Amino acid sequence: MTQTVTRTGTGGGAKREGASKRKLFGLVELDSAGTVLYTRFEADGAAPLGVAPNYTGLNFYTEVAPFRNVAEFRSLFDDFSRGPQPAHSTDFTCDYEDGPVYVRVLFARIRERSQADVTKSILVHIRRAN
């Protein structure tokens, strides 16, 4: 399944073609504003996508995440980012247009070596819950 991501106009978001059919599994690295720094998404949580769209530079919450309750996900991300834990795992229900998908989310801090107490970005791993 191929998905095309294109930016629209000035100040507009990205157009996500087929977003409602795509499920989001795999790794994404985000900065504190939600900008995508790295992705490695998997097709239905099983294997890496052959030709994956490049989401680098897009906002995860407004331009990438295809589920309807992305505000709840952002709240979990923000809570983790404000806390002291180096990593945290939690269950989450992604509310897609065609129904809920239960996932396990792992948040992990990525820190600069020279500044061990400063979080550079957060790695997010999303996989199907058992």
C-alpha positions in Angstrom: 0.0 0.0 0.0 1.5 3.3 -1.0 0.6 6.6 0.7 1.4 10.0 -0.7 2.1 12.9 1.6 2.1 16.4 0.0 2.3 19.8 1.6 -0.6 22.1 0.7 -0.3 25.9 0.4 1.4 28.2 2.8 0.7 27.5 6.4 -1.4 24.5 5.5 -0.8 21.0 6.7 -0.1 18.0 4.6 -2.7 16.1 2.7 -2.8 12.5 3.8 -4.2 10.4 1.0 -5.6 7.1 2.3 -4.8 8.0 5.9 -8.1 6.5 7.2 -7.1 3.0 5.9 -3.5 3.2 7.1 -2.6 2.0 10.6 0.3 3.5 12.4 2.9 1.0 13.8 6.6 1.3 14.3 9.1 4.0 15.4 8.9 7.7 15.2 11.3 10.2 16.7 9.7 13.5 17.7 11.0 16.8 19.1 9.1 18.6 21.8 6.8 20.4 19.3 5.8 17.1 17.6 8.0 17.6 14.5 9.0 14.2 13.0 12.8 13.7 13.0 12.8 10.0 12.0 10.3 7.3 11.1 10.4 3.6 10.5 6.8 2.6 10.2 5.7 -1.0 9.6 2.9 -2.4 7.5 0.2 -3.5 10.0 2.9 -3.9 12.7 4.6 -6.9 11.0 7.4 -5.8 8.7 9.0 -2.6 7.6 7.2 -0.9 4.7 8.9 -1.3 1.3 8.6 2.3 0.2 7.6 4.4 3.1 6.6 8.0 2.8 9.1 10.5 4.2 7.5 12.3 7.1 10.6 14.1 8.3 9.8 17.7 9.1 6.0 17.2 9.3 4.0 17.7 12.5 3.1 14.2 13.8 -0.2 15.4 15.4 -1.6 17.4 12.5 0.0 15.9 9.4 0.9 12.3 10.1 -1.2 10.5 12.8 -4.3 9.1 11.1 -6.3 8.3 14.3 -9.1 10.6 15.5 -8.0 10.9 19.1 -4.6 12.3 18.4 -5.1 15.0 21.1 -5.2 12.2 23.7 -2.0 10.7 22.3 -0.4 14.2 22.4 -1.4 14.5 26.1 0.4 11.3 26.9 3.5 12.5 25.0 3.5 15.8 26.7 3.0 14.3 30.2 6.0 12.0 29.5 8.1 14.8 28.2 7.5 16.9 31.3 8.3 14.0 33.7 11.6 12.7 34.9 11.4 9.1 33.6 13.9 7.9 31.0 11.3 5.6 29.5 7.6 4.8 29.9 5.3 2.2 28.4 1.5 2.4 28.3 -1.6 1.0 26.5 -3.5 3.3 24.2 -6.5 2.9 21.9 -6.1 4.5 18.5 -9.6 5.6 17.3 -9.5 5.0 13.5 -12.5 5.7 11.3 -13.0 2.0 10.7 -12.7 1.1 14.4 -10.4 1.1 17.4 -7.0 -0.5 17.4 -5.4 -1.3 20.7 -1.7 -0.5 20.9 1.2 -0.5 23.3 3.3 2.7 23.2 6.8 3.1 24.5 8.2 6.6 25.0 12.0 6.9 25.5 14.2 10.0 25.8 17.1 10.6 23.5 19.7 12.9 25.1 22.8 14.7 23.9 26.0 13.2 25.3 27.3 16.6 26.3 24.2 17.5 28.2 23.0 14.3 29.8 20.1 16.1 31.6 18.6 17.7 28.5 16.2 15.7 26.3 16.9 16.2 22.6 13.9 14.3 21.4 11.6 11.4 22.2 11.5 8.0 20.5 8.0 6.6 20.3 7.4 2.9 19.5 3.8 2.0 18.6 2.9 -1.7 18.3 -0.2 -3.8 18.5 -1.2 -4.7 22.0 -1.5 -8.4 22.8 
